[in-house]
Amino acid sequence: MSTGRPEVATMSSKFANDRWSVLVVHPKVRWGSGSASVLKQADRQLEEAVALVNNLPNMIAVDSLIMPVDYNTKRKSVWASGNLEKLIARRETARATALMVNVDVLSPSQQEELFRIFEVPVFDRYNIVLSTFKEFARTDEARIQIALAEIPYIKHRIHALASKRLHSRPEVLHIEQQYAEVEGDLNEILRKKEQDLRRDLKEATRKSSEQSGYKNSSDAVVAVVGYTNAGKTSLVKRLTGAASLNPKDQLFATLDTTRHVAKLPSGRSAVFTDTIGFLSDLPMHLISAFEATLAHVKTADVIIHLRDVSNPDWKAQEEDVVATLKSIGVANNVIDERMITVDNKIDKEGAIVASETCNSVRISCKTGEGMHQLIDILNEKVSMATKCKTIRLRLDVRSPVIEWLYHNEFVVVEPVADGNSLIFDVVMNESEIGRFRKKFAHLRKKPE
């Protein structure tokens, strides 16, 4: 949806075929409550912004720099006049045709003022990330959720633009009333659009769930989460052997949740989910729009938090991931009890040493190092989360229970023969134990 004003750049279809040479500027807040977490380094934040811009096929970062601000980035022009003059000169030298300001969201008045000053379109992180989502979306679920994420952004800009246009026309009588009517009409259109999108999303999610084929309600769900490009897809491929997965060294390579089943040593089937990566400084309503995609994380039996410990900013990324998990409704006790912290890319030069982390598993998805330890811990966590018990059964070799155990894939370790009996060690959860006892109650056979 285009606003019709080039200074309020929304990366709409209006710009789809343009090629942008971008000056990327990170406004480092030097002091005050608006300053970044002590874990975040300004140069790393700038590097990430450049990577986000270069991730889009119609953009290239031709220059980048850190330009400090005092207290916060709420000033209409973001920077004071002296720094603005430096940035204007830098843009002209770089011949940049667009400006990317590395903040979560610029207000409409900020974008308009910066356009007036620099005379090129101005983008923020929201613009860039949303455009990236559009670029890499492959399913109806993803496309609908992206459209939902745009609505709050559009509402905000319509409010600002409608207000400015109406109030700039003194000849209009009863301007407040007419403004309210115009805004009301636009909001009603967007409300109806949002309603339709949510209905379509519900249907798309249902179809996706049916097509995935997964499957047994007793299967444990293991959600793999982490900062974008931490190696989540590579890990799921390692754990499940899924041939359909094609890991890419690219930000937001995965937008849609994919599900892949593997057997754990206990014999339990686990559904491993690979989903959208997290990122710092994103508006909450953008994350909220992906509620359907992230719903499985809130209800997962176990969460694997994958950290890229070859990244110098791994601590700051961890902070962002945990904050995002909490923002989507994952409870503190789930994070404490059901989450496994896994340090990936230990094979890479510059990866942190083991002594710098605690209570984590160290692996390399590339070489396979540490995978056996991870599987053992995962097996234990899944058993605990699903309340599974190991039950020993002594069965006559002619017992119909034996066929049932094999048919339902409860036999992982072959039984031990003892005369005319076979001794089975099987793992079941409470529901399965109840089903088993009900089915074979007539045999009067009880677990040892």
N, C-alpha and C positions, 0 to 999 in steps of 0.2 A: 504493500500500500504506500503510495507516494503522498507526501504532504504538499507537494507543489512548490516547496521552498528549498533550493539547493543547499542553503546553509545548515539546514537541519537534516543532516545525512543519516539515513536509516538503512543503507545498503539494500534498498528496494530494487525492484526490477529495472527501475530508471537507470541504475548504475551497473546492471548485470554484465554488459558487454564492454565496459570501460576497463582500462588498464591503469592502475594507480602506482605512482612512484611516491612512497610514503616516508615522511619524516616522523619517526617515533620518538615521543618525548615522555619521560617518566618524571612526574612532579613529586619529588621527594619532600615530604613534610619534615622540616628540620626539628620542630619541637611542638609540644602541646598534645592535647588529647587526640588530635587527628593523625599523629605520627604512626607509622607501621609497627608491627610486632618487632621486638628486638631480634627475633629469629630471622627476619627478612632483610636481606641485603639489597640495597638499591640497584647495584649493578646486575644482580641475578634477576631482579624483577624486570629490569630493562631487557635483558636477554630473552626472557620469556615473552615479553610483548613483541619483540622482533620476530621470534619464532611463530607466534600467533599470526602476525601479519604475513609472513612468508609461507604460512601453511595454506593460504588462499591462492588459487591459480591466477587470479586477476590482480594480485598485489605483490609488490616487492619493496622491502625496506631499503631505501637508498642512503639513509643516514639515521643515527639515533644518538640521544644524549639524555643526561639527567639534568633537570633544571629545578633547583630547589624552590620551595614556597614556605611561607611561615604559617604555622598553626593548622591550616586546613586548605582544601582545594575548593572552597565554596565561593570564593570571589568570582564575580561575573566573568572576568577575563582570565581567571585562574591565577595568572602571574601579575606582578606589578609592571609598570611601564618599562623599566630598565631591562628586565629579563625578556619582556615581549619584543623589544627592539633586537635583542640578541637572537631570539628565535626567528624573527622575520628575516634577518640577514642569513641565518643558517638555512632556512628554507629556500631562499633565493639561490644561495651557493649550491645547494644540493639539487636544485631544480625539481623539488618535490611538488607533486600535483595533489597531494592530500596530506592531512595531519592526523596522526593517531595519538591521542592523549591517554596515557595508561592509568585511567581511573575506571571504577566499575561502571558508573553512568554519569554523563554530563547532563545538566538540565537543559531544556530547550533554550533558555536565555543564554546559557554559556555557549552552546553550539552556535547560536546566532551571532553572539558577540565575537567569538573566535573566527567565524567565517568572515565577518566584517573586517577583522584585523588582518587575517592571512589571505583572504580571498581564494581559499580552496576548501573543499569539503572537509569536515572534521568528524572523526570517528572516536568512539570510546571502546572499552573492552566488550561491552554488551553488543555493540554493532558487530565487532569482529568475530566474537564467539558465536553469535547467532548465525552469521553468514557462514561460518565454518560448519555449524550444525546442518544448515541447508545444503551445503556442498556435499556432505558425506552421508546424509540420510538415505537409506535404501528401502525402508518399509513404510507402510501407511501409518503405523504407530508413531514412528519417529517424526514423520512430516506433520502429523496432526498436533503432536506435542510442541513442535517448533512453532506452528501457527498459534497455539495457545500462549506460548511464551512471548509472542509479539504483542498480544492484545494490551497488557498493562502499559507497555512502552508507547503504543499508539495512543491510548487513552490520555496519557500524561501530555503528549505533544498536542493532541487535538485541543485539550483544555487550554494550554498555553497559547496556541495559535489562534483559536477562536476568540479568546479573550482579547488578544492584542489587536486582531483585525476589527472586531466590533468597536472597541474603545478608541480605535484610531479614526473612527468616522463620527464626528460630532453632529453631523446632520441627521443621524438616525435618532428618532424619538423613542423614548422608553427603552433605552439601550440595555439596561439590566434585565428587563423582561425578555427582550429578544435574544440576548446572550444566553439566558437560562433555557429558552426554547431550543435554540440551536444546539447547545451542549447536550440538552436532554435527548434530542433526536439522535445525535451521534452516539451517545452512550447506549441508547436503546438498540441501535443497529449493532453495536459491538457486543452488547449483552446477548442478543439473539445469535450472533455469530459464535460467541463463546459457548452458548448452550448447544448449538448444532455440533460444534467441534467436540465437546465432551460426549455427546451421544455417539458421534462417529468413532471417537477413541474407544469407548466402551465396546463397540462392535468389533473394531480392529483388534483389540486386546483379546476378545473372546475367540476370534478366528485364529489369531496367532497361537493362543494356548492350545487350541484343538489341533492345529497343524504341527505343533512341536512334538506331540505324541507323548509328552511327559506328564504323566503316566501314573505310576502307583502312588497313592496317597501316603504310603509308608516310607517312601524314599526320603532320605534326608536332603535338605537344601543347603548348599554351601555357596554363599555369596562372596565373590571375589571383588574387592573394592580397592581403590588406590588413586593416587594422583594420575592425571592423564599421562600416558606413555611410560608408566612404571613397569609394564610387562605383564599385565593381567591376561591378555589373550595367550601369550606364550606359556604362562603358567597353566592355564586351563588345558591347553594343547598337550603339555607335558603330563598332566595328571590323567587325562582321558584318552589321549591319542586321537582326538577328533580330526579327521582328515579335512573337514570343511573349514577349519580355522586357518587363517593366513595372517599371522602377526605382521604388523607394519611399524616401522620406526617413524611414527607420525602422531601429532596431537589429535585427539578425538577420532582415532581410526575406528573406534567402536562406539556407536550411538544406540544400537538396539541390543536388548538383552538376548543373548544366545544361551541355550541350555544344552548341557552335554553330560551323559551318564557314565559313571565308572563304579567298579566294585572296590570296596575297601577290604582290608585284610579280614575284618570281622564277618564279611559276607554281606554287609549292608550295601545297598545301592545308594549312591549319592548323586544328586543333580548339581553340577557345578555351573554357576551362572556367571557369565562375563558381560559386563555392562559399561555404561558411559563412565569415563574418568572424571574425577573432580578437579577443580581449579580454584585458585584463590580469587578473592574480590569479585565475586559474581553476585548479582542481585538475587535475593531469595525467591522472587517470583519466577525467575528463570529456572531455578532448581525445582520449584513447586510444579512447574508445568510438566516436568518429567516424573510426576508422581507414579504414573502407571509403570514406567520403566524401572523405577527404583522401589516399587512396592515389595518386591521379593526380599530386598535387603532388610526391611523392618521385621519380616516374619521368618527369616532364615534361621536354621538350627545352629549354624556356625558361620562366622564371617572371617574371611581371610583378608587382612589388611596388608597389601603388598607395598613395600617401600623401595624406592630406587636409591640404594645407599651409595651409588657412584655419583649421584647428584649432590653438589655442595650444599644445596638448600633442602636436603631431605628432612631436616627437623621442622622447618617452616611448612613444608608440604604435608608432613604428618599432622601438624596443628590444623591445617586447613581441612584435611580429610576427616579428622575426628569431629571438628566443628560442623562439617556438612552432615555427617552421620547423625549428630544430635539434632540438627535443624530439620531433618526429614522424619524425626520421631523415633530413632533408635535409642533405647533407654540406657542409662549409665551402667546398670547391672549386666545388660547384654554385652556392652563393650568390655566390661571387666571380666565376665565369666565365659563368654562364647566367642570372643575374638582372638584369633591367632595372628600375631604380628610376624611378618615374614620379610626378611631383608633380601632383596634380589640384586642381581648384577654384581656379585662379589668377585666375579672373574675380571671385571674391568679395572683398569688402572685408575687409582684415585678413590676406589671404594673404601669406606671406613673399615677399620679393624674391629674385631669382635668385642674388644673391651669397651668400645664407645657406645654400645647398645646393651640393653638388658632384656631378658625375657622374650627374646626373639629367635626365630629360626633363620639361619643364613643359608641361602641357596643361590644357584645360578641356573636360570632356565635354559641358558645356552649350553652349558656343559653337563647339567644334571646333578652337579654337586649339591649335597644336602637334601635331596628329594626323599630319600628313604626316611630320614628323621622327620621331615614334614609329614609324610604319610602316616607314620606311627602316631604322631601327636594328633593329626586330623582324625584318625581312627578312634582314638580315645575321646576326643572332644565330641564327635558325632554320637558315640555310644552314650556319653553322659547326657548330652542335650536331648536325645530321643528316648532316654530312660530305658536303655537296652540292658538285658541281663543274659549272662551265659547260663544255659540250662543243660544239665546232663540227663539224658534219657537212655534207659536200658530197655531195648525192644527185642521181642522175638523176631527172628529172621523172616517170619511170615507176616509180620504186622503190617496192616495197611497204612500205618502212620509213616513208615519208611518212604513209600511212594509219594505221600503228601509232602514230606520234608524236601525230597529232591525236586518235586514239581514246583514248589514255592521257593526254591533256591536258598534254603536255609542251611544246606550242607556245604560247608567250606572245607573242613578237614574230614577226610574219610574216617568212618567209624572204626573202633577197635573191636575185634571179635573176642567173645568170651563164651565159649561153649556154643549153645544154640541162641545166644543173644548177641546183639550189636550195641555198642555204647557210643552214643552220639553226643557231641558238645555243640549246641546250636545257640545262636544269639537272636533274641526276640525282644520286641518292646512290649509294653503292657497290653496294648490293643491286640497284638498278635498272640500273646499268651492267652488272653481271654478267648480269642477265636479258636485257638488250638484246643483249649479245654472244653469248649462248647461242642466242637465237632466230634471229639473222641471221648466224651464223657461216658459213653456206653461201654467203653473198653476198660474203664476203671483203672487206667494207667496213670500214675502220677509221677512228676519229676522226682528224681532222687534228691 
